[in-house]
């Protein structure tokens, strides 16, 4: 049995920290208690994403001498070996403590668990001190500080966004948070919407959609029209941060994106959420990124660690797949042939 399968059962003296599987939901949720974290760290998100990725997914938990650190991980097979990556979404490390001990704990875990490589996306809101060094930039996202007064948030938006929000009072009666009704609408329309509007890598399976809609920490907001629901937004949240997970709009709903986001801002503020991550685009400064920046959102750099834990096996797998292990682009390089983008 590969060592990664044993890592959540062995003692801390053998492998630093503990891997909590999705089957241990209670333990997963206890591990997050007292640690500021986002929705992407939660069992609900990782469970839903595993129903699309098909990957064994765990929460690595390190808790020693007052240092506490968590990181959600997918364990991915490749031939007879395994590597790790953070699940889709901006998750990465959360927690805190002595920087040297945190880094040493992570290095001990990855060295002893037997993985070949790790692609670890870092969360710009929750990543503790040891990891900005050595991380590579790959994109950006935009977020609103929901602790600011509403008047200031509005003032920071560009003129076009404020103009769109003039229709807010007029459209408010058409907005709905009827979770059951919006879930039913997504079941009926998501597949067609995803095929039309989303790249294949971002489409969820029906099982993932059901899991998100059933999650306790998911907010659905919709806009009614003469022929039914015209747009649905999905937000996953914790007290520390919310993430815009899905923006599904038909032709008649697209002009009202700003209105629906502002309604979400009001609802999330009422729930005590401190930050709203609007996400970014496919690339920095593309039209989608610029659209989100017009909300007056703060720009955050996205970075990731590209770590090789077993250089000899990494070189072997690159030879098997006929790729240059040092070439820029997709990481790990041996997965490049079967992938459409940067990991």
DAZI-V299426 format. One record per backbone hydrogen bond with DSSP energy under -0.5 kcal/mol. NH is the residue of the N-H (numbers start at 1). CO is the residue of the C=O. Records with the same first field share a line. If there is no record, write none. Layout:
NH=CO + CO
This chain:
5=2
6=2 + 3
7=3
9=6
10=6
14=11
15=11
18=61
20=18 + 59
21=19
22=57
24=21
25=23
28=24
29=25
30=26
31=27
32=28
33=29 + 30
35=32
36=34
41=38
42=39
45=39
46=42
47=43
48=44
49=45
50=46
51=47 + 48
52=49
53=49
54=50
56=75
58=73
59=20
60=58 + 71
61=18 + 59
62=69
64=67
67=64
68=96
69=62
70=94
71=60
72=92
73=58
74=85
75=56
76=74 + 83
78=81
81=78
83=76
84=117
85=74
86=119
91=89
94=70
95=126
96=68
102=98
103=99
104=100
105=101
106=102
107=103
108=104
109=105
110=106
111=107
112=108
113=109
114=110
115=110
116=82
118=307
119=84
120=118 + 305
121=119
122=303
124=122
127=123
131=128
132=129
135=132
136=304
138=302
139=302
141=300
142=279
143=298
144=276
146=144 + 274
147=274
148=145
152=149
153=149
154=150
155=151
156=152
157=153 + 154
158=294
162=158
163=159
164=160
165=161
166=163
167=164
168=165
171=167
172=168
174=171
175=171 + 172
176=222
179=177
182=178
183=179
184=180
185=181
186=182
187=183
188=184
189=185
190=186
193=189
194=190
195=191
196=192
197=193
198=194
202=199
203=200
209=205
210=206
211=207
212=208
213=209
214=210
215=211 + 212
218=215
219=235
221=233
222=176
223=231
224=174
225=228
228=225
230=223
231=223
232=248
233=221
234=246
235=219
236=243
237=217
238=241
242=275
243=236
244=277
245=234 + 243
246=234
248=232
249=247
250=230
253=250
254=250
256=253
257=254
260=256
261=257
262=258
263=259
264=260
265=261
266=262
267=263
268=264
269=265
270=266
271=267
272=269
273=268
274=239
276=144
277=242 + 275
278=142 + 276
279=142
286=283
290=286
291=287
292=288
293=289
294=290
295=292
296=293
297=292
298=143
300=141
302=139
303=122
304=136
305=120
307=118 + 305
309=116 + 307
310=116
314=310
315=311
316=312
317=313
318=314
319=315
320=316
321=317
322=318 + 319
323=318
325=323
327=324
335=332
336=333
338=335
339=336
